[in-house]
Each structure stands twice: as structure tokens, then as C-alpha cells.
Amino acid sequence: MNVDLGCGADKQPGHVGIDKHFLPGVNVIVDLEAPLPFRSGSVDRIYSKSVLEHLDELEGVMSELHRIVRAGGEIHLRVPHFSSPLSFSDFTHRRFFGYYSFDYFVPMSEQKSRRKVPDFYTPFKFTIRSKRLEFVTSFRPLRPFYWLWERLVNSSETMALLYESTLCFLVPCYSMEVRLAPVKRE
């Protein structure tokens, strides 16, 4: 089973849509910050776009995602990057995300980044399968530049770190895409 967490009216095909609002495409109405109505290890894949920034209890939600996704399953997240002007213009956003935000859920010994972050905040863990910064512009003449810029920034961790530490407010990033897998104890 595949789940679209916080799907709103734009549910992914082949997914069970869950949201706290009754909208077209929503199959299950649920408080996303409460225990989710799925058995442990019963979900193959979770997709979530522009949802986590609206939630107060990120740690609790991540714990629930870890619980319901089977070993070998995937959690595909899209969240706004902290440099995006849209991040701050939406008053319903509770948090912002950067390149290392999800590394805090990865055991330090398995963090692939040169920059290690603490791993002791949560008892559940994930591995990061991939992450990339996404650049978007509505100004058509700049689209080729943004396409090249995205390729350059995502070419290595060093480039992503250089971007976040010095250039992110010159060319704001629209969002970040992360693919996680839960680390399950056998």
C-alpha cells in the first residue's frame, strides 16, 4: 500500500490519500499529528509534498512514518527550503528545512555527509537514500539558468554546503526533496 500524507486535492495516483481536511481525493480524514490508522510495517511507500512545514510535532510524525513503513520501504518528502521567499510568506508554516535537517534522524555512524550532526534526539532512525535542492522560477528567461544552477548545487555535498552557507539568499531554493528508508531492528 502507498500513502499520500497530507494529499489535499492533489493525491498521487495509486496512493491512499490522508489529510485532516475533507477534500476531493482524500480517502481518510485524520489528524496527521496523531497516531496514523495503519498497522506497523503495512505501508510500502509514503509520499508527502509541502506538509511537514505545517506540523508542530515533526518528531512524532516522523516516528509514525517510521512505524508504518515496512523494512525496505520508502518515504519520499518534499519540503520548502528555508531560503524560499514562499516559506516565510505562508503564516501556516511552523518550521523550515535545510540540507541537513533530516540527517538528525540518521545514526551518526551512517551519515554520509562530511558534516556530522547529533543523532541522539530520537530512538527511531532512517537512512537517506537521496536528497536534492530544487530551484524553480516563474520568470521564463531565467529557467535555463535555474536548471544549470540546480545541477551545479546538487553535484556534490560540498556544493550544497557552499550554496547554503553563502549563496542561498542570492538565488533562493524553492524546495528540498528527500528519500528516506526506515532502519528497522530485526
C-alpha positions as CSV (number, residue, x, y, z in Angstrom):
1,M,0.0,0.0,0.0
2,N,1.1,3.5,-0.8
3,V,0.1,6.6,1.2
4,D,0.0,10.3,0.2
5,L,0.4,12.1,3.5
6,G,-1.5,15.4,3.5
7,C,-2.5,15.0,-0.1
8,G,-5.1,17.7,-0.1
9,A,-6.9,17.8,-3.5
10,D,-3.7,16.6,-5.4
11,K,-3.4,12.9,-4.5
12,Q,-0.7,10.9,-6.1
13,P,-2.1,8.2,-8.4
14,G,-2.2,4.7,-6.8
15,H,-2.0,6.1,-3.3
16,V,-4.3,6.2,-0.3
17,G,-4.8,9.9,0.4
18,I,-4.9,11.0,4.0
19,D,-5.4,14.6,5.2
20,K,-7.0,16.5,8.1
21,H,-9.4,18.2,5.6
22,F,-12.2,16.7,3.6
23,L,-11.2,17.4,0.0
24,P,-11.6,15.6,-3.3
25,G,-9.1,12.8,-3.4
26,V,-8.8,12.4,0.4
27,N,-9.7,8.8,1.4
28,V,-9.0,9.0,5.1
29,I,-9.5,12.1,7.3
30,V,-7.1,12.0,10.2
31,D,-5.1,14.3,12.4
32,L,-1.6,14.0,10.9
33,E,0.0,14.6,14.3
34,A,-1.9,11.8,16.0
35,P,-1.2,8.0,15.6
36,L,-1.9,7.1,12.0
37,P,-4.5,4.5,11.2
38,F,-2.2,1.9,9.7
39,R,-0.6,-1.3,11.1
40,S,3.1,-1.2,11.8
41,G,5.1,-2.1,8.7
42,S,2.0,-2.2,6.5
43,V,2.9,0.7,4.1
44,D,5.3,0.3,1.2
45,R,5.7,3.9,0.3
46,I,4.8,7.3,1.7
47,Y,4.7,10.5,-0.4
48,S,4.3,13.9,1.1
49,K,4.6,17.3,-0.6
50,S,4.5,20.6,1.3
51,V,3.0,19.1,4.5
52,L,5.7,18.8,7.2
53,E,6.3,22.5,7.5
54,H,2.7,22.9,8.7
55,L,3.0,20.5,11.6
56,D,4.1,21.3,15.2
57,E,5.2,17.8,16.2
58,L,7.7,16.8,13.5
59,E,9.4,14.2,15.7
60,G,6.1,12.5,16.4
61,V,5.1,12.5,12.8
62,M,8.5,11.0,11.8
63,S,8.1,8.4,14.4
64,E,4.7,7.4,13.0
65,L,6.1,7.3,9.5
66,H,8.9,5.1,10.7
67,R,6.4,2.8,12.4
68,I,4.0,2.3,9.5
69,V,6.6,1.9,6.6
70,R,7.9,-1.7,6.1
71,A,11.6,-2.5,6.2
72,G,12.9,-1.7,2.7
73,G,10.0,0.8,2.1
74,E,10.5,4.4,1.2
75,I,9.4,7.8,2.5
76,H,9.5,10.5,-0.3
77,L,9.3,14.0,1.1
78,R,9.2,17.4,-0.4
79,V,9.5,20.4,1.9
80,P,10.2,24.1,1.4
81,H,13.8,25.2,1.7
82,F,14.5,27.9,4.4
83,S,15.7,30.3,1.7
84,S,12.5,30.3,-0.3
85,P,10.5,33.5,0.0
86,L,7.4,31.3,-0.1
87,S,8.5,29.7,3.1
88,F,8.1,32.8,5.1
89,S,5.1,34.3,3.3
90,D,2.8,31.4,4.4
91,F,1.7,32.1,8.0
92,T,0.7,28.5,8.5
93,H,4.3,27.3,8.2
94,R,5.7,26.2,11.6
95,R,9.2,25.2,10.5
96,F,11.8,25.5,7.8
97,F,14.2,22.9,6.3
98,G,17.8,22.9,5.3
99,Y,20.2,20.4,3.6
100,Y,21.0,18.6,6.9
101,S,17.5,18.7,8.6
102,F,16.8,15.0,8.0
103,D,20.3,13.9,8.9
104,Y,19.4,14.3,12.6
105,F,17.2,11.1,12.1
106,V,20.2,9.1,10.8
107,P,22.7,7.2,13.0
108,M,25.9,9.2,13.1
109,S,27.9,6.2,12.1
110,E,25.8,6.0,8.9
111,Q,25.6,9.7,8.0
112,K,27.2,10.0,4.6
113,S,27.8,13.7,4.9
114,R,31.2,15.0,6.0
115,R,29.4,17.3,8.4
116,K,28.0,15.0,11.1
117,V,25.0,16.1,13.2
118,P,23.8,14.7,16.5
119,D,21.7,11.5,16.3
120,F,20.6,11.2,19.9
121,Y,17.3,13.1,19.7
122,T,15.2,10.1,18.6
123,P,15.2,6.4,19.2
124,F,14.0,5.6,15.6
125,K,16.4,6.0,12.7
126,F,16.3,6.3,8.9
127,T,18.8,6.1,6.1
128,I,18.9,8.8,3.5
129,R,18.6,7.3,0.0
130,S,18.8,10.7,-1.7
131,K,18.4,14.4,-1.2
132,R,18.5,17.3,-3.5
133,L,17.7,21.0,-3.6
134,E,15.1,22.2,-6.1
135,F,15.2,25.5,-7.9
136,V,12.1,27.0,-9.6
137,T,11.3,30.3,-11.2
138,S,8.2,31.7,-12.8
139,F,10.3,34.1,-14.8
140,R,10.7,32.2,-18.1
141,P,14.0,33.7,-19.3
142,L,15.8,32.5,-16.1
143,R,14.7,28.9,-16.3
144,P,17.8,27.7,-18.2
145,F,20.0,29.4,-15.6
146,Y,18.0,27.7,-12.7
147,W,18.3,24.3,-14.4
148,L,22.0,24.7,-14.6
149,W,22.2,26.1,-11.1
150,E,20.3,23.2,-9.7
151,R,22.6,20.7,-11.4
152,L,25.7,22.5,-10.0
153,V,24.4,22.8,-6.5
154,N,23.4,19.2,-6.4
155,S,26.6,17.9,-8.0
156,S,28.2,17.3,-4.5
157,E,27.7,17.8,-0.8
158,T,30.4,20.4,-0.9
159,M,28.5,22.5,-3.4
160,A,25.3,22.1,-1.4
161,L,27.0,23.3,1.7
162,L,28.7,26.2,-0.1
163,Y,25.3,27.1,-1.5
164,E,23.6,27.1,1.9
165,S,26.3,28.8,3.7
166,T,27.0,31.7,1.3
167,L,24.7,31.9,-1.7
168,C,21.2,30.8,-0.7
169,F,19.8,34.3,-0.4
170,L,21.2,35.4,-3.7
171,V,19.5,32.6,-5.6
172,P,16.8,31.2,-3.3
173,C,16.0,27.5,-3.3
174,Y,12.3,26.6,-3.8
175,S,12.3,23.2,-2.0
176,M,14.2,20.1,-0.9
177,E,13.4,16.5,-1.9
178,V,14.5,13.7,0.4
179,R,14.0,10.0,0.1
180,L,14.3,8.0,3.4
181,A,14.2,4.4,4.4
182,P,13.4,3.3,7.9
183,V,16.1,1.5,9.8
184,K,14.2,-1.5,11.4
185,R,15.5,-3.8,14.1
186,E,15.1,-7.4,13.1
